[in-house]
Amino acid sequence: MKASPRQQRLLLDLQDLDNTIARLRRRRATLPERAELTGLSGDAAEARTKFMAAQRELDTQSADLERIEADVALVQQRRDRDEQLLSASTSSKEAQALQAELETLTRRQSELEDRELELMEAQERAQRAFSTAEELFAGVDARRAEIEARIAEAEQRIDRELASNTEERAGVAAELQRDVLGLYEEIRGRVGVGAARLRGNVSEASNMALAPAELSDIRAAAPDEIVFCPGTGAILVRVEEDEARPVS
């Protein structure tokens, strides 16, 4: 296939842009913040587990306390009623029965109030544990949000660079002959590199020196003849001699 030296140099520009675009995509996919976010996921899961456990414990203690408070209130109501009945009673037998019930209710109320005190202390401990777990969970969540914000900022910055380079690539591609561009794309899709410089006797596609016979054949080809790297199959673009740096 034939292509003018300018067309061949445009292939180098295209390859340089493709390299830049690929590098930007890799950078976007491998932002250090992504690893940081992944590492935080374990802490987040642990913090969430502790938070949920503390929430359940607090709910349990609060429910137990509410029940005992209701029991205390009920016993107090019965005591108040019995005391009123006792005050109004004119029967010694009834008064004796009411007095006995009041003594029983007093003991029951005392037991309930002791239990109520224990549950209040347990609820206070559960509340402190919940507050600590909530603070930890909120801290991890804030850290996650901060990392995600940095990721979004980095992605936007890279996306702007990608858009600029993609636009520039489209401009270069538009200047290329259709068959030359098609050949480049086919080779790049197959071997990863579509075009590379031949600097002296070194192919930048393989980063290896060509054999003397291979180099001789390439140098003998017409300037508008497309030549290929023997090692990779990529298009080799011959640069000016004053740019070349041959190695032995």
Residue pairs with C-beta under 8 A, 6 or more apart in sequence:
1 179
1 180
1 183
1 226
2 224
2 225
2 226
3 11
3 177
3 180
3 224
3 226
4 224
5 223
5 224
7 176
7 177
7 180
8 195
8 226
8 235
8 237
8 238
9 237
10 172
10 175
10 176
11 176
11 180
11 184
11 194
11 195
11 235
11 237
12 195
12 196
12 197
12 237
13 172
14 169
14 172
14 173
14 176
14 181
14 184
14 194
14 195
15 184
15 188
15 193
15 194
15 195
15 196
17 165
17 168
17 169
17 172
18 169
18 188
18 194
20 165
21 162
21 165
21 166
21 169
24 158
24 161
24 162
24 165
25 162
27 158
28 154
28 155
28 158
28 159
28 162
31 151
31 154
31 155
33 147
33 150
33 151
33 154
34 151
36 147
37 144
37 147
37 148
37 151
40 140
40 143
40 144
40 147
43 140
44 140
44 141
44 144
47 133
47 136
47 137
47 139
47 140
47 141
48 137
50 133
50 136
50 137
51 130
51 133
51 134
51 136
51 137
53 133
54 126
54 129
54 130
54 132
54 133
54 134
55 130
55 133
57 126
57 129
57 130
58 123
58 126
58 127
58 129
58 130
60 126
61 119
61 122
61 123
61 126
62 123
62 126
64 119
64 122
65 116
65 119
65 120
65 122
65 123
68 112
68 115
68 116
68 119
69 116
71 112
72 109
72 112
72 113
72 116
75 105
75 108
75 109
75 112
76 109
78 101
78 105
79 102
79 105
79 106
79 109
82 98
82 101
82 102
82 105
83 102
85 94
85 98
86 95
86 98
86 99
86 102
89 95
89 98
173 181
176 184
180 226
183 226
183 235
184 194
184 195
184 235
185 194
187 193
187 194
187 195
187 233
187 234
187 235
188 194
188 195
188 234
190 233
191 232
191 233
191 234
193 205
193 232
193 234
194 234
194 235
195 234
195 235
195 236
195 237
196 203
196 204
196 205
196 229
196 232
196 234
196 235
196 236
196 237
197 204
197 236
197 237
197 239
198 204
198 210
198 218
198 227
198 229
198 236
198 237
198 238
198 239
199 239
199 243
199 244
199 245
199 246
200 244
200 245
200 246
200 247
201 209
201 210
201 215
201 246
201 247
202 208
202 209
202 210
202 245
202 246
202 247
203 209
203 210
203 229
203 230
203 231
203 232
203 234
203 236
205 229
205 231
205 232
205 234
205 236
206 229
206 231
206 232
208 231
209 247
209 248
210 218
210 230
211 230
214 230
218 227
218 236
218 238
219 238
221 227
223 238
226 235
227 235
227 236
227 238
228 234
228 235
228 236
229 235
229 236
